[in-house]
């Protein structure tokens, strides 16, 4: 009996020592997480910024919408500018919302990302637009958060940068497609307006010619 108790005590001590080592390893993990991905779009910032600043537009190109198409999505009545928000709830995507905290028109949008379910967490998100030499736009999607002990432990098992980075890449691909569609539509509208103006001028010239003696 005494030997059994000694063996059990040794086992408990070993488990506690292993747990202590694991906690020490977890505690030594980075206290913050920074993730960013960037895409260069051929459209000018004036075309891209409205798709980033508008939460209704973000609801269309954000990558997590594809994970659960039936998830409930809501957008604030005023979908642009400081205070605008996008909220989601679903079985797979959980529940949370993103709130715009500041904007610099044509340059940057900052937002607070609030995760509510299945766990509570908060992060800072930035969408930065940089004009390129060929009149395009470099869009940078950034993410920063403070790591709790749970998040540090999860980081030992999951490559968060690779996981979220892949989502950002998909989202930026969708943003690029939407920007191209909007730009094509604007180009068509401008071409139609130019054609209408040219027709008006020709009609005026013809009328003037008819009235001439």
NUMI-400006 format. One record per residue: x, y, z of N, C-alpha, C in turn. Coordinates in steps of 0.05 Angstrom, whole numbers, padded with zeros to 5 digits, always signed. Layout:
XYZXYZXYZ;...
//
This chain:
+00017-00024+00000+00000+00000+00000+00018+00025+00000;+00039+00024+00016+00057+00047+00018+00070+00053-00009;+00078+00031-00022+00091+00034-00048+00071+00046-00069;+00046+00038-00067+00026+00048-00085+00022+00078-00081;+00021+00086-00056+00018+00115-00050+00042+00131-00059;+00066+00119-00056+00090+00132-00065+00089+00136-00096;+00081+00114-00109+00079+00115-00139+00059+00136-00148;+00036+00136-00133+00015+00156-00140+00025+00184-00136;+00039+00188-00113+00050+00215-00107+00070+00223-00128;+00087+00205-00137+00107+00211-00158+00093+00218-00184;+00071+00204-00190+00056+00209-00215+00043+00237-00214;+00032+00244-00191+00020+00270-00187+00041+00292-00190;+00064+00287-00178+00085+00307-00180+00095+00311-00208;+00096+00288-00223+00104+00290-00251+00084+00305-00268;+00058+00300-00263+00037+00314-00277+00038+00344-00271;+00041+00351-00246+00042+00379-00238+00067+00393-00250;+00089+00378-00251+00113+00390-00263+00109+00394-00293;+00096+00375-00306+00091+00378-00335+00072+00401-00340;+00051+00403-00322+00032+00426-00325+00047+00452-00321;+00065+00453-00302+00080+00477-00297+00097+00485-00321;+00110+00465-00333+00126+00471-00356+00109+00481-00379;+00085+00468-00383+00067+00477-00404+00058+00505-00400;+00050+00512-00375+00042+00539-00369+00064+00559-00374;+00088+00551-00368+00111+00569-00372+00115+00574-00402;+00113+00552-00418+00116+00554-00447+00094+00572-00458;+00069+00568-00449+00047+00585-00458+00051+00614-00451;+00059+00619-00426+00063+00646-00417+00085+00661-00433;+00104+00646-00444+00126+00658-00460+00118+00664-00488;+00094+00656-00497+00086+00662-00524+00081+00692-00527;+00082+00702-00552+00078+00731-00557+00053+00741-00544;+00054+00765-00533+00031+00777-00520+00012+00791-00539;+00021+00795-00564+00004+00808-00584+00006+00792-00610;-00014+00796-00627-00015+00784-00654-00019+00806-00675;-00002+00805-00695-00005+00824-00718-00006+00807-00743;-00027+00812-00759-00030+00798-00785-00037+00818-00806;-00025+00816-00829-00033+00833-00851-00029+00820-00878;-00046+00827-00896-00043+00818-00924-00049+00842-00942;-00037+00841-00966-00041+00864-00984-00045+00854-01013;-00062+00869-01027-00066+00864-01055-00064+00891-01070;-00054+00890-01095-00053+00914-01112-00076+00912-01132;-00093+00932-01132-00116+00933-01150-00110+00954-01172;-00119+00950-01196-00114+00970-01217-00132+00995-01214;-00153+00994-01198-00171+01016-01195-00159+01037-01176;-00167+01062-01180-00157+01084-01163-00170+01083-01135;-00157+01096-01115-00169+01096-01088-00197+01107-01088;-00204+01125-01106-00231+01136-01106-00252+01115-01112;-00244+01094-01126-00262+01072-01132-00262+01051-01109;-00239+01046-01098-00236+01025-01077-00247+01034-01050;-00241+01059-01042-00248+01067-01015-00277+01064-01008;-00297+01071-01025-00325+01067-01018-00332+01038-01012;-00317+01019-01023-00322+00990-01017-00311+00982-00991;-00292+00997-00980-00279+00991-00954-00293+01006-00932;-00301+01031-00938-00314+01048-00918-00343+01041-00912;-00355+01027-00931-00384+01021-00929-00387+00992-00918;-00400+00990-00894-00403+00964-00882-00423+00946-00898;-00441+00959-00913-00459+00943-00930-00442+00930-00952;-00423+00945-00963-00405+00933-00984-00387+00912-00972;-00377+00917-00947-00360+00897-00934-00375+00871-00929;-00401+00873-00924-00417+00849-00920-00417+00831-00944;-00412+00843-00967-00413+00828-00992-00386+00815-00998;-00364+00829-00991-00338+00818-00999-00322+00805-00976;-00332+00806-00951-00317+00794-00929-00317+00763-00933;-00295+00751-00928-00291+00722-00935-00307+00703-00918;-00314+00711-00893-00328+00692-00876-00357+00688-00883;-00367+00705-00900-00395+00702-00910-00398+00675-00924;-00376+00667-00938-00377+00642-00953-00377+00617-00935;-00367+00620-00911-00366+00597-00893-00394+00588-00883;-00412+00608-00881-00439+00602-00872-00458+00622-00885;-00466+00616-00910-00483+00635-00925-00510+00641-00911;-00519+00622-00894-00545+00626-00881-00543+00641-00854;-00518+00649-00847-00515+00664-00822-00530+00690-00823;-00539+00700-00800-00554+00725-00799-00534+00748-00800;-00538+00767-00818-00521+00790-00821-00538+00815-00819;-00528+00835-00804-00541+00860-00801-00521+00883-00805;-00530+00905-00816-00513+00928-00821-00528+00953-00809;-00513+00971-00797-00525+00995-00786-00540+01011-00807;-00561+01025-00799-00577+01041-00819-00559+01060-00834;-00540+01073-00821-00520+01090-00834-00495+01072-00837;-00490+01062-00861-00470+01042-00864-00442+01053-00869;-00439+01079-00871-00413+01091-00876-00404+01108-00852;-00378+01111-00849-00367+01130-00830-00365+01119-00802;-00355+01136-00784-00351+01129-00756-00377+01121-00743;-00377+01098-00729-00401+01088-00716-00416+01067-00733;-00410+01066-00759-00424+01045-00775-00414+01018-00766;-00432+00998-00768-00425+00972-00758-00437+00950-00776;-00424+00927-00774-00431+00902-00787-00432+00880-00766;-00454+00866-00764-00457+00845-00744-00464+00819-00757;-00455+00797-00744-00461+00770-00755-00468+00751-00732;-00483+00730-00739-00489+00709-00719-00496+00683-00735;-00483+00661-00727-00487+00636-00740-00476+00613-00724;-00483+00589-00731-00473+00566-00717-00443+00561-00721;-00434+00566-00745-00405+00562-00751-00388+00587-00746;-00399+00610-00753-00383+00634-00751-00385+00648-00724;-00403+00638-00707-00406+00650-00680-00421+00676-00682;-00416+00693-00662-00430+00719-00661-00410+00741-00655;-00413+00764-00669-00396+00787-00664-00404+00810-00681;-00387+00831-00681-00392+00854-00698-00367+00870-00702;-00367+00886-00723-00344+00904-00729-00355+00932-00730;-00342+00950-00715-00351+00978-00714-00330+00997-00724;-00336+01014-00742-00317+01034-00752-00311+01054-00731;-00285+01058-00725-00277+01077-00704-00265+01103-00715;-00254+01102-00739-00243+01126-00751-00239+01122-00781;-00240+01144-00796-00236+01142-00825-00220+01166-00834;-00203+01161-00854-00189+01182-00868-00196+01178-00898;-00216+01193-00908-00226+01189-00935-00205+01184-00956;-00208+01162-00969-00189+01155-00990-00163+01143-00981;-00159+01141-00954-00133+01132-00943-00136+01108-00925;-00153+01110-00904-00154+01088-00884-00180+01087-00869;-00187+01063-00862-00211+01058-00844-00201+01041-00821;-00208+01050-00796-00201+01035-00772-00227+01024-00760;-00226+01000-00749-00250+00988-00738-00243+00971-00714;-00262+00968-00696-00259+00951-00673-00275+00925-00678;-00261+00903-00677-00273+00877-00683-00280+00863-00656;-00305+00858-00651-00314+00847-00626-00325+00818-00630;-00310+00799-00619-00320+00771-00620-00336+00766-00594;-00360+00756-00596-00377+00752-00573-00381+00722-00567;-00387+00706-00587-00390+00677-00585-00374+00664-00607;-00362+00641-00603-00363+00624-00579-00344+00633-00557;-00328+00654-00561-00311+00665-00540-00310+00695-00544;-00304+00709-00522-00302+00738-00523-00273+00747-00528;-00271+00764-00547-00244+00775-00554-00248+00801-00569;-00227+00816-00572-00228+00841-00587-00203+00846-00602;-00205+00858-00625-00182+00864-00642-00185+00890-00656;-00163+00901-00666-00164+00926-00681-00158+00919-00710;-00175+00929-00728-00173+00923-00756-00168+00949-00771;-00150+00949-00791-00145+00972-00808-00147+00963-00838;-00158+00981-00854-00157+00978-00883-00143+01003-00893;-00119+01000-00903-00103+01022-00913-00100+01022-00943;-00105+01045-00955-00103+01047-00984-00079+01065-00992;-00062+01054-01009-00038+01068-01018-00039+01070-01048;-00039+01094-01059-00038+01097-01089-00012+01087-01100;-00014+01074-01123+00010+01063-01137+00017+01082-01160;+00041+01078-01170+00052+01096-01191+00035+01095-01217;+00020+01073-01221+00005+01070-01245-00025+01075-01240;-00031+01091-01220-00059+01100-01213-00076+01077-01202;-00063+01056-01193-00078+01035-01179-00078+01040-01149;-00085+01019-01134-00087+01021-01105-00076+00996-01092;-00058+01000-01073-00049+00977-01056-00066+00977-01031;-00081+00956-01027-00099+00954-01004-00086+00935-00983;-00082+00945-00959-00070+00930-00937-00091+00925-00916;-00096+00900-00910-00115+00892-00889-00099+00883-00865;-00101+00899-00843-00085+00893-00819-00103+00885-00796;-00091+00869-00778-00106+00858-00754-00087+00858-00731;-00094+00869-00708-00078+00870-00684-00095+00863-00660;-00084+00845-00643-00099+00838-00618-00079+00832-00596;-00090+00834-00571-00074+00826-00548-00081+00797-00541;-00061+00780-00537-00066+00752-00533-00071+00745-00503;-00094+00734-00498-00100+00723-00471-00084+00697-00468;-00085+00686-00444-00071+00660-00439-00083+00639-00457;-00109+00639-00461-00123+00620-00478-00113+00623-00507;-00111+00648-00516-00102+00653-00543-00073+00644-00547;-00056+00648-00526-00029+00639-00528-00027+00609-00530;-00044+00595-00515-00045+00566-00516-00054+00557-00544;-00074+00570-00554-00084+00563-00581-00063+00567-00602;-00046+00588-00598-00025+00593-00617-00004+00571-00619;-00002+00554-00598+00017+00532-00599+00007+00510-00618;-00019+00509-00622-00031+00488-00638-00040+00497-00666;-00045+00523-00669-00056+00533-00694-00038+00556-00704;-00032+00556-00729-00017+00578-00741-00038+00600-00748;-00041+00618-00729-00062+00639-00732-00057+00656-00757;-00031+00663-00762-00024+00680-00784-00033+00666-00811;-00027+00641-00813-00034+00626-00837-00064+00623-00840;-00077+00618-00818-00106+00614-00819-00121+00639-00826;-00117+00661-00811-00130+00686-00816-00119+00699-00842;-00093+00695-00847-00082+00706-00871-00095+00696-00896;-00102+00670-00896-00115+00658-00919-00143+00670-00922;-00157+00676-00900-00183+00688-00901-00180+00717-00913;-00160+00731-00904-00156+00758-00914-00151+00758-00944;-00135+00738-00953-00129+00735-00982-00155+00731-00998;-00172+00714-00988-00198+00709-01002-00215+00734-01002;-00215+00749-00980-00231+00773-00979-00220+00794-00998;-00194+00797-01000-00183+00817-01018-00187+00809-01047;-00188+00783-01053-00195+00774-01080-00224+00783-01087;-00242+00780-01067-00270+00787-01072-00272+00818-01075;-00257+00832-01059-00257+00861-01061-00247+00870-01089;-00226+00856-01099-00216+00863-01125-00237+00859-01147;-00252+00837-01145-00273+00831-01164-00295+00852-01163;-00302+00860-01139-00323+00880-01136-00314+00907-01146;-00289+00914-01141-00278+00940-01151-00277+00940-01181;-00270+00918-01193-00269+00916-01223-00297+00919-01234;-00317+00907-01221-00345+00909-01231-00355+00938-01228;-00349+00951-01205-00357+00978-01202-00344+00997-01221;-00318+00992-01226-00303+01009-01244-00313+01006-01273;-00320+00982-01281-00332+00977-01307-00358+00992-01310;-00374+00990-01289-00400+01004-01289-00397+01034-01291;-00377+01045-01277-00372+01074-01278-00362+01082-01305;-00345+01065-01317-00334+01071-01343-00357+01071-01364;-00375+01052-01362-00398+01051-01381-00415+01076-01377;-00420+01084-01352-00436+01107-01347-00423+01132-01358;-00397+01135-01354-00383+01158-01365-00383+01158-01395;-00380+01135-01407-00381+01133-01437-00409+01141-01447;-00430+01131-01433-00457+01138-01442-00462+01168-01439;-00452+01179-01416-00456+01208-01412-00441+01224-01433;-00417+01215-01440-00401+01229-01461-00415+01227-01488;-00426+01203-01494-00441+01200-01519-00465+01218-01520;-00480+01219-01498-00504+01236-01497-00497+01265-01500;-00474+01274-01488-00465+01301-01490-00457+01308-01519;-00443+01289-01532-00435+01292-01560-00460+01295-01578;-00480+01278-01572-00504+01279-01588-00519+01306-01584;-00518+01316-01559-00531+01342-01554-00517+01364-01570;-00491+01363-01570-00475+01384-01584-00481+01382-01614;-00482+01358-01625-00487+01355-01653-00515+01366-01660;-00534+01360-01643-00561+01369-01648-00562+01400-01647;-00548+01412-01628-00548+01441-01627-00535+01453-01651;-00513+01440-01660-00499+01450-01684-00517+01448-01708;-00532+01426-01710-00549+01422-01733-00572+01443-01733;-00583+01448-01709-00604+01468-01707-00594+01496-01714;-00570+01502-01706-00558+01528-01712-00553+01530-01742;-00544+01509-01754-00540+01509-01783-00566+01513-01798;-00587+01502-01789-00613+01504-01802-00623+01533-01801;-00618+01547-01778-00627+01574-01774-00610+01594-01789;-00587+01586-01797-00568+01605-01810-00580+01613-01837;-00577+01639-01845-00588+01648-01871-00572+01636-01895;
//
